């Protein structure tokens, strides 16, 4: 989780010595967490299996006075590339955030939300999903900055734009199969040996 991103959904993987019961893990670990942090679910994986983040769903409230709408999100998604500059200390590099950006939508606030939770009338909410990759991917702040910059219809965002991770989709990677000699057989998605 990036610094400054609120976590509404996160995942963690814990290894135990010996067999454990998922309900017991929830009960015992849940009792040790600080207020406001709670465990929602637990699952025991087969030995050697690993959870891999597949997709991340995020949202952010648009700054007051922003007039971006659904068509702006559609235009950004229609682009082949969306290059942003990532600053990393003295070094910086350009990255294309478009390939892993799987969904992007802008929703206007409902009349009862205007003024609720610090939202002002006229702002909306952006929701987006990012495909995870082993080499990393775009930061939630980079996606929102690209949207705000592409539209040209928003005032500069406040220093602390409220970003929220609302869902983490996981894929369970089974351990590789072993032959009688102990050699590892890697399998493709279609089940054929590689």
Number of C-alpha atoms within 10 A of each C-alpha: 10 11 6 13 19 16 16 12 16 15 15 6 11 5 10 6 5 5 8 12 10 13 12 11 16 16 11 10 11 14 12 10 11 8 7 5 11 13 15 10 10 15 12 15 15 11 10 10 13 15 15 16 17 15 19 21 20 26 23 21 23 29 21 18 14 19 18 24 18 13 12 19 22 14 12 18 19 11 10 11 13 19 14 17 12 14 10 8 6 5 7 10 10 11 15 15 19 20 15 16 21 14 14 22 17 22 16 19 19 10 10 8 15 16 13 11 8 10 17 17 18 18 23 24 17 23 20 21 22 24 18 19 13 8 5 9 18 20 15 23 17 17 22 23 15 16 23 22 14 16 17 12 15 18 14 13 15 10 6 8 16 15 22 19 22 17 17 19 16 15 11 13 13 13 14 13 13 11 9 7 6 8 10 12 14 13 12 9 7 6 8 9 10 8
